[in-house]
Amino acid sequence: MKNRVKLNDGSCIPSIGYGCYKVSPDEAERLAKTAIECGYRMIDTAIRYENEAEIGRAVKSSGLFREELYIVSKVWQTCYDRPVDAIEFSLKELDCDYIDLYYLHWPATDAGRRYRMWEAILNYREKGLIKSVGVSNFKVHHIKDLIEQFGVAPAANQVELHPLYQQREVSEYCEKEGIKIVCWAPIMRGKFDEIPALFDIGERYGKTPAQVVLRWHIQSGRIPLPKSSSRERMTENIDVFDFELSDEEMGIIGGSETGFHFGRDPDIYDGEDFVIEY
């Protein structure tokens, strides 16, 4: 898959990726390797997913050169007090020389801890062990504060975003600041019946509702991270570059906002329900 987009630091990121949230360690290596075989070149994991080691093994056994793959991970907020240990943990688990994009997984309510973690990530970028730095689940005020403190804009903000929950404020801000929006739960975890028009639009192009939504993301300038355990679905989810939605169709999908979402409130969620032992 050769479709890539440029980040604000000059590097390029694949325009669609394979998400590994809730992929069990028992299945992660096989599924990540299958995704690579299907054509995915970005694999998205996190300390919280507890499958970094398995993703690393899939990368090693893929038969591809490391630079052909784009490996993403995230540091959990309960790790922010030991920033160097956390980054080294991810590098060791992934068993790679560098991580292409590394996120703060959530802003956390304690700004001081957030700053320490971000400073460490920036230091690892200087060393070349992290290529691009990003944030995840950040609201506009979190991003503004980080830029104000460090003078460095993240390359990407990974947030929950789909037709039912479009996060227009953060999307518009990030677009203006050159911060790429990466979408988790991009196809609404299969809630296509909430938007009947997706089926009609799909019929016109011979595409599934999931493919229609993924195309909507891509034409909107965002990077979706679909997840599937089925080889057939994995293949379908990246087969979205041979058609284009009309302005009217884009508007129909864009008008489907209901406010329904799966995630927590970034202003109050501290992630204390997960602590990892190094």
Long-range contacts (C-beta under 8 A, 24 or more apart in sequence): 1-39, 1-40, 1-41, 1-238, 3-241, 5-180, 5-221, 5-223, 7-132, 7-155, 7-156, 7-180, 8-153, 8-155, 8-177, 8-178, 8-179, 8-180, 9-132, 9-133, 9-155, 11-100, 11-131, 11-132, 11-155, 13-42, 13-70, 13-100, 13-101, 13-132, 13-156, 13-180, 13-223, 14-40, 14-41, 14-42, 14-70, 14-223, 15-218, 15-223, 16-40, 16-42, 16-214, 16-218, 16-223, 16-224, 16-225, 16-226, 16-237, 16-238, 16-240, 17-41, 17-42, 17-43, 17-44, 17-70, 17-72, 17-182, 17-223, 17-224, 17-225, 18-42, 18-43, 18-44, 18-225, 18-226, 18-227, 18-234, 19-44, 19-184, 19-225, 19-226, 19-227, 20-44, 20-45, 20-46, 20-49, 20-51, 20-55, 20-227, 21-46, 21-49, 21-184, 21-227, 22-49, 22-227, 23-49, 23-51, 23-227, 23-229, 24-51, 25-50, 25-51, 25-53, 25-54, 27-229, 28-54, 28-55, 28-58, 29-54, 29-55, 29-57, 29-58, 29-61, 30-58, 31-229, 32-58, 32-59, 33-58, 33-61, 33-62, 34-231, 34-234, 35-234, 36-62, 36-64, 36-69, 37-62, 38-231, 38-234, 38-235, 38-238, 39-235, 39-238, 40-234, 40-238, 41-68, 41-69, 41-70, 42-69, 42-70, 42-71, 42-72, 42-100, 43-69, 43-70, 43-71, 43-72, 44-72, 44-73, 44-158, 44-182, 44-225, 45-71, 45-72, 45-73, 45-74, 45-94, 46-73, 46-74, 46-75, 46-76, 46-103, 46-105, 47-73, 47-74, 47-75, 47-76, 47-79, 47-86, 47-89, 47-90, 47-105, 47-276, 48-74, 48-76, 48-105, 48-271, 48-274, 50-276, 52-90, 52-93, 52-94, 53-93, 53-94, 53-95, 55-94, 56-93, 56-94, 56-95, 56-96, 57-95, 59-94, 59-96, 60-95, 66-96, 66-97, 70-100, 70-101, 71-96, 71-99, 71-100, 71-101, 72-99, 72-100, 72-101, 72-102, 72-103, 73-99, 73-102, 73-103, 74-102, 74-103, 74-104, 74-105, 74-136, 74-158, 75-102, 75-103, 75-104, 75-105, 75-117, 75-121, 76-105, 76-106, 76-271, 76-274, 76-276, 77-104, 77-105, 77-106, 77-107, 77-108, 77-113, 77-114, 77-270, 77-271, 78-270, 78-271, 78-272, 78-274, 78-275, 78-276, 79-117, 79-276, 80-104, 80-108, 80-110, 80-113, 80-114, 80-116, 80-117, 81-113, 81-116, 82-278, 83-116, 83-117, 83-119, 83-120, 83-121, 84-120, 85-278, 86-117, 86-120, 86-278, 87-120, 87-121, 87-124, 87-129, 87-130, 89-276, 89-278, 91-129, 97-129, 98-128, 98-129, 98-130, 98-131, 99-129, 99-130, 99-131, 100-131, 100-132, 101-130, 101-131, 101-132, 101-133, 101-134, 101-155, 101-156, 102-130, 102-132, 102-133, 102-134, 103-133, 103-134, 103-135, 103-136, 103-156, 103-158, 104-134, 104-135, 104-136, 104-138, 105-136, 105-137, 105-271, 106-136, 106-137, 106-264, 106-266, 106-269, 106-270, 106-271, 107-135, 107-137, 107-138, 107-139, 107-142, 107-266, 107-267, 108-270, 108-271, 109-267, 109-268, 109-270, 110-270, 111-145, 114-142, 114-146, 115-146, 115-149, 115-150, 118-146, 118-149, 118-150, 119-150, 122-150, 122-152, 132-156, 134-158, 134-182, 137-263, 137-264, 137-266, 138-170, 138-266, 139-169, 139-170, 139-266, 139-267, 140-169, 140-170, 140-173, 142-266, 143-170, 143-173, 143-174, 143-177, 143-179, 147-177, 153-177, 153-178, 153-179, 154-179, 155-179, 155-180, 156-180, 156-181, 156-182, 156-223, 157-181, 157-182, 158-182, 158-183, 158-184, 158-225, 159-183, 159-184, 160-184, 160-185, 160-261, 160-262, 160-263, 161-185, 161-186, 161-217, 161-222, 162-186, 162-187, 162-188, 162-213, 163-188, 163-195, 163-213, 163-216, 163-253, 163-254, 163-256, 163-257, 164-188, 164-191, 164-194, 164-195, 164-256, 164-257, 164-258, 164-259, 164-260, 164-261, 165-257, 165-258, 165-259, 165-260, 165-261, 166-254, 166-257, 171-222, 175-221, 180-221, 180-222, 180-223, 181-221, 181-222, 181-223, 182-222, 182-223, 182-224, 182-225, 183-217, 183-222, 183-223, 183-224, 183-225, 184-225, 185-262, 185-263, 186-213, 186-214, 186-217, 186-222, 186-224, 186-225, 186-226, 187-213, 187-214, 187-224, 187-226, 187-237, 188-213, 189-262, 191-260, 194-256, 194-258, 194-260, 195-253, 195-256, 197-252, 197-253, 197-256, 198-253, 201-245, 201-249, 201-252, 201-253, 205-243, 207-240, 207-243, 208-236, 210-236, 210-237, 211-236, 211-237, 211-239, 211-240, 212-245, 212-249, 212-253, 213-253, 214-240, 215-240, 215-243, 215-244, 215-245, 216-245, 216-250, 216-253, 216-254, 219-244, 219-245, 219-250, 220-250
